[in-house]
């Protein structure tokens, strides 16, 4: 059984850490491990397995409640790679998901190995300086409180190729 007021892991500070941890047969198992992180809370179950020491396996089920989006982006390389729009967001999110995959030698996730799924919810999220493609194919840009259609002069020449028709 684990209980700690504060745990430092790399640049992260976990607070109010409680749960069950077991180490056996090159595995670190976590059961109902909860803690405060990035203005929110996390409850997790998981397994870190080092049978392949160069690429350890991870298996985690996480419940995240009211975590800061921008702080999450700043703290996790995987979020920077998988959800770069988070850099421009402010607000809180909650999520419940599972993730499986491998870690590299620096203990960072190998993005191509990650699988999983879950649910994400937000409220009162603000996106600053965002670009998107509108319904009519227009490029639109978020400027403070409204979307602005951006007109870009384009000169192009296209040749259509029907890739779905069988060739003779």
Buried (B, 14 or more C-beta within 10 A) or exposed (E): EEEEEEBEEEEEEBEBBEBEEEEEEEBBBBEEBBBBBBEBBBBBBBBBBBEEEEBBBBBBBBBBBBBBBBBBBBBBEBBBEEBEEBBBBBBBBBBBBBBBBBBEEEEEBEEEBBEEEEEEEEEEEBBEEBEEEEEEEEEBEBEEEEEEEEEEEEEEEEEEEEEEEEEE
